Amino acid sequence: MLRPMSGRRPRTGHDWKLLAEACGGLLDGLPDMVDEFLRRLAAHSPTYLRVIPHDQHWQEAEEAMRIGIEAIRAPRASPRRDLEHAELLGRRRAQQGLPLDLLVHAYRQAGQLTWETLVEESSARQPERLAVLMQSATMIWRAVDELADVVSEAYRSTELELRRRTDERLKALLDALLDGDRSPGLTSRAAAGLDLPEQGRYAVVALRVERRDGREPFHRLVQGSGVRCVWRMRADYELGVASLAADTGLDALAELLGSAPGPGGVSPVVAGLGELGRARRLAELALRTCAPDATGIVRLDRRMPAALVVSQPELAGLLVSDVFAALLALDPADRAVLLETLEAWLACEGSAGRAAGRLYCHRNTVFNRLRRLEHLTARSLSRPRDLTEMTLALDAHRLGGLSASGG
């Protein structure tokens, strides 16, 4: 019910009767009021006409105005049907996509038209009714404010729910693509929903990151010219679908990802959304080539030997046992020194001097350790096939934690 503001003369039964009669007159001329209301809205913005079909708009406006006028003259203990209807209409307009500011304008315009018509008719027909109406002005405009608040809250809550549903639908589409789903029409629906080209240059990023409470998610910081990323969370890592411009390569993507707080793997470039499932598998494989304590971003096309190792764990274990059998039987500290030396020598492209600088030891120390490695493995670092086996065995040992098999 609509209550008078405190501090004013309480309304008598006669006052309420006059107000009810005035509202009854409005109801008699309601069709003309609705026509005028819709004309005013159309003059204010053509969006009303584009979003809401005219016949539907007329019927809904007639219902809303009638309920609002009846609320003014309703008995004091009556339920606020006008507020209930405003909530319903707020949800409906959000679903239709009418901007909220235009919806609030419509409610205030309806209140303005109702007030103008009440004043006009009361002035012309019954001056006594006009005096009562003036006393009711605060009550009526407060009711209009309440309606605007209710319709706005209903609109916003519905908008949030629609956005949540849309986000869930888009996430489901992206997940289906990353899982390799080949359902008919999936790529076209995903392209439209995600605003991505169905055919184009794509790469997938698998990024292992720690949750950083209170800080900006890393993926929101990844943006640059020629690169657009869409991200999805998985159980222990994040997947990024990177749309690359025609002149943008993987180096540019890796540079953007360079500040990532954890290691990451980048797939080769694939053509189209339909290839994201394969790209996702390759990105995850690239990530698996990163040691547990790694922090950098690696490209699969530059980690092929290590990728072969981690993709065949059983064979990798056999390779470590075959190549490093004697090495794994050593004391752990002794074994670690020899493997560290081999890794440094390989990283320095076979330069003992540079490896010595990295290891903080003498050049001859590096040579002695490498000769000992050759003796323990029965392989020569100067023979390409032996060198390949030792390199792969080192990757398998480092990535698979296979040293446990040797004590």
Phi, psi and omega in degrees: 000159178261123183253145176290152177290147178291157179094354179250164179297127179302141180285141177270171176300327179293323177299314181295325179295316179296320179295320179295321178295320179297318179292325177298322177297323177296319180298325179296325181256023185300319179304319178294323178296319180296318178301315180295320179301312181292326176297317180296319180296316180297324178291328180286318181200131177289352181299326178305316183290327182285325187273320187244122176304142188302312182298318178296317181297319181297314181295318180291323177294319179298317180294315182295317181291321179296315179297320179295318179293319178296329178293329180293320184262003183290153175305154189298329183271007184287147175293153183276082178295332181294324178290321178299318181291324178298321178297316179298315183290327177298317177295319182295317182292326176296319179293328179281341178090017175288130179303143184299322182296327177287327177294314179296320177300320180297318179294318180289326177293322176296319177295319178298315181294320178298315181295315180301317182292321177299313181296317183298312183290322180292322179297321185280332189249322188208097181304325180298323179293327180296320179297318178295321181296319179298323178292336182268000185303314181299318180298316183292315181289331173295321178297320178297318178297319179297318179298318179297321178294315182294315182294326178292316180296317178296320179297311184295317180295321178292320179299318178296319179294318178297320179295320179296317179295319178296316179299318180295320180295317180293322177296321178295320178297315181295319178299319179298318178297316182291334177275359178084020179297132181247026182300141179301135177082354184297314184294323179291321177294318180295320180298317180291316183289321183270355182058050178233150178291138179295320175248128182178186181264121183229150169223152178248139179246129172251115189238122177265111184229151174274147177291132186240089184302133175080000180243158182299129176304137185302320187296337178287345181268352182271101177200146180188170180297126178085000181227131172228127184245139172240131190245149174224139178276138168243182188302313185231013176199175179244146176249131177242129174263114184257119173269122187251135174294165185300328183257016181250126181254184181291335177298318179295321178294314179298325178294320177296326182274001188299334181267014181299142182282000180211175180290158179209155177238141182242131179282166168294166178287135176239162184256104171099158180296332181293346181260008184292331178298314178294319179296323179297316179298320180290324177294319178295323177295319177298320179296324181292343177280357179271132177296158182305329182261011182287157179229353187271174177257129182239148176258136182300322183293350176248009180228031185302313179301314179295325179295320177299321181296309185287340180280347179231074186298325181293314177295324178297319178297319177296322180297316179297316180296323182286314185279319188253020185306308181291325181294321182289344179276353180285167171302137184308319181293318179295315179300318182298322180295316181294317179292323177297321179294316178298317180296318179294318180297319177293318180295332180265018174058040176081013179266113179293325180295314179293323178296322178297320178296323179290326184267357180059047177218178181281154180301319179295330177297320178297314179301316181298318180293320180294321178295322178295321177299317179297321179293316182292328183264352183058037180223155181249130178289351178269350177263122185307315181296317178296319179298319179297316180298317181292322179296314179294320179296322178296316177299316181297319179294316184291322187270334186257357180062036188275001181296338181300332180293341180252017182090000000 
